[in-house]
């Protein structure tokens, strides 16, 4: 890990920090199919993991014909993270504070799923066990733009205990969506046991439609010949962004030197904005064929990642 930061006080109570933050990871443990089917390579350089005669898909024998699928850990995954990070802190004579933070970053890896302490027999992390480099792409958790603003406003109200001590705290969050890619949705490889085979992508096609009904354009993808992998890269698209505004109103009253009462109201997702989850990525459905039926749900968004507006009230007695 490495970073370089420059911090400067622009004026009384105002501090700006700008920095570069990066990291490099090598030899991550991740899953790899150790006993894949043997392959044949056609004149176009495309690997065939099974033979397709137009109606039937016949699997190739595995490297070790005495074993079935054999997914095991291997230390060949790598990652790289680079970011520009900036923060602004401003204090206003004791009655208000504001902090803004912005990160512009990119995270690239190839293993996708790094192993924890209790690894199970899930499918390998690489689509093509003969060429893991094809899985080099955005990290599944990569957020390109990350912006937060929070503040504390001590309301300048004076008089008695009922009107003094009120504080208002807003929090604004804006994030770009997470990466994803389309997948075949059906087994076109005769049980290669790769995690989610990707389709072919139509060159020059406009991928995004950006509606809840069709976030990406399914027509931009075609099914690869059964027994082969498509040419779509990993995590080439992004899901919906997240925008959230939370607000807290709090009052703390001193009863005496030992006892205090705190009253607060917290509102989450004040604007009641629908922050949508990722779209359905499976493109095809039904029986195996050279031109399988398209899924009616491909590209549709049916989930949200934040709740609707919620308000909670609380009273605390501190002693």
N, C-alpha and C positions, 0 to 999 in steps of 0.2 A: 504494500500500500504506500502511496506517496501523495503529497499535497504541498501546495504553496499558497499562502494567504497574505494579502495586504490589507491592513486595517488603518483607517484614518478617521480622525474626528473632524468633521466638517464645520461644526459650530458647537456651541455649548449644548450638551445633551443630545447631539446627533453623531452617531458612529456608523460608518459604512465599512463592510468587509466584503472583499471580492477574492475568490480563490479558485484554484484548479485542484480537483480531487480525483485521483485515479487509483485503480488497482489492477492487478494481473494475477490470475489464478491458473495454475498448471497441475496436471496429474490428478484431477478430481476423479474419485471413484464413481463410476456410473455403470449402468447395465448394458451388456452387449451380447447378442445372440452368438454363441460360440459354435453352434452346430447348424448353420444355415443350409438350405438346399444348394446343391451345386448349380452353377449358372452356365449359360451359353450366351455368347455375345454376337449380335447380328452385324451386318455390314455397316449399320448406322451407329454402332458402338453402344447399343441399348442392351442392357442385361436382361435375360429371360430366366426367371426363377421357376417357371412351369411352362408346359407346352400347350398351346391353344390351337385347336383344329377347326374353330368356328362354332363349335357347339359344346365341346368338352375341354375342361382344363385338367391336365395331368401333371401332378407335382413331380419335380425332379427329386432324385434321392438326396438325402442329406450327406454332408461330408463324412460323417460316421454313420453308416447305415444301421449300426446296432443301437444307436441312441435316437431319441426323439429330440424335441426342442431342448436346448440347454443354455439358458440365460444365466450369465455369470457376471460378476463385477470385474471391471478393468479400469486402470488409472490413465485413461487417454483423453479425458475431457478437459477443456480449457475455457477460460473466460477472460474478458477484458472490459473494464469500466472506465469511462472518461466523463468528466462533468465540469461545468462552470457553475459555481455556487456564489450567490450574492445575498447579503442581508443588510437591512437598514433598521437601526434602532433609534427611536426619537423619544425623548422625555420632555414634557411640557411643564416645567416649574412645579412638579409634584402632583398636579391634578390629572394628568393624562400620560399614557405611554402607548407607543405604537411600534410594532415589529413587523417587518415584511421580509419574506425569504423567497428566493427564486432559484431553482436548479434546472439547468439545461444539460441533459446527459444522454449517453448512449451506452448500452450494455450489450455485448456480443458474446455468445458462447456456442458450443457445439454439442455438449452432452445433454443439455436440457434438464434432465432429472438426476440430481446428485444423490448419492446414497446416504441414508441416515445410519444410525447404529443398528437398527433392526430391519435390514433389507429383506424383502420377501421375493417370491418368484414372479414378479410382474414382468411384463414384456420389456425388451431392451429399449434403451433410450434412443438408439440410432435407427433411422428408417432403413438404410442400406448397410448391413453389417460388413460388406466388402469395401465400402467407401464412406466412413463416418464424416468426412469433410463436407458431404452434401447437406449435413444438418447444421452447418454454421449459419447462424442468423441471430436475430434479436433475442435476448433473454425473455422468457415468458413473463417476467415481472418488470420489464423495461418500461419506464415512464419518462417520456422525452421532456415534457414540460411539467414542472411541479411548483405551484405558486401558493403561498400561504400568507395571510395577513391576520394578525390578532392585535387586540388593543385592550386597554383598561382605562375607563373614564370614570373618575370620581366626581360625581355630580356636585356642582358648587352650590349646594343648598344648605342653609344654616338656619338655626332657630332652636328647636328642641329635639329630643331623642327620636321623635316620630319622623322627622323630615331629614335629619342628618345621617350621613354614613352610607348613602346609596352608591353603588358601583355598577357600571354597565360594561360588559365584556363581549365584544363581537369576535367571531372567527370566520374567516372566508377561506375556502379551499377550492382550488381549480387544478385539475389533473388531466393530462391526456390519457386516452384509453390504452388498454393493454394489448400487446401483439397477439395475433392468432393467424392461422392459415386454414384453408379449406381442406377437407379430407374426403377420401372416396366414399366412406360410409358403408361399403360392402366389401367382402373379401374377394379382391381381384387377383390375389397372389397365391391362392391355394395354401393358406396357413403358413406364410413366411414368419409370422409372429413378430413383425415390426409393430411399433406402437400405433400408428395411424397413417397408413399410406396416403400420399398426396396425389392429386390428379395432374393432368397437363393444363397449362395456362395458355389462353389465347393471346397471342402477342398483340399489343396495341389496344386491347379492350379496356374500357373504363371500369375499374373494379368496384368503385363505390357508388351506391345509390343513396346511402345515409337516410333511410327511413326505417321505422320500427318494423314494418312488414318485410322489407328487403334491405338489410344493411349493406350487403355486398351483392354483386351481380352474378348469380349462378351461371349465367350464359357465358361468362368469361373462362369457364373451365370445361374440359372434356375428359371423358374417361380414358385412361391409358389402355393399351391392348392388354387383355387379361394375361397375367403372368409377368407383367412389367410394372415398373414404378413410373410415376409422372415426373414432370420437370418443374413443378411449383416449388419455390424455395420455402424454407421454414419461417413462419411468423412474418409474412410479408405485408399483412394488413393490420389495422388497429381497430379496436372496438370503440364504443362511445366514450366521450370524455365524462368526467365527474365534476360537478359544480355544487358546492354546498355552502350554506350560510347558517351558522349557529349563533345564538345570542343568550347571554346570561345576565340577569338582573339580581343583585344581591345587596342586602343591608345587614350590617352587623351592629348591634347595640350593646354597649357595656352597661350591665346592671350595677355592678360594683367591681372592686378589684379582682374578685374571684370568678364572677359569673358573667357570661355573655350569651346573647341570643342572636342567631343568624337566620335570616329569612331569605330564601332565594327562589327564583323562577328560571328554569332553563328551557329554552326552545331549540329543538333540533330540526334542521331543514326548514327554516322559517319560511322560505318562499315556496315550500311544498313542491319542489322540482323533482320530476321523475328522473333518477339517474339509472340508466338502463345497463343491464349486464351484457355479456357477449352474445352474438348470434349463434344459431344452430349451424354447425360447420359441415355436417354430412351431406354430400351432394346427391348420392344415388341410393336407390332402394330396389327391392325385388330380386328377381332371379339373375344369376350371372349371365352376362352377354357382352358382346363387343360394344353395344350401345344401350347400357342399362337405363331403366326409367329414372327420371330425376325426382328427388324428394321434394314434396310440396312445402316442406318447412325450411329448406336450405336458405340461410340468410335471415331468417326471422328471429326477432328478439322477443322473448317471453318472460324475462326476469328483470328485476331491479336489484341494485347493490346497496341502496340505502333505503331506510324506511320513509314513509310519508311524514308530514309534519307531526312532531310529538312535543308536548309541553309537560313538564313535571314541576311540581311545587314541593318545597321542603322547608322544614323548620328544624334547626339544630340548637341544642342547649349545651354550651361549652363551659367546663368548669375545671 
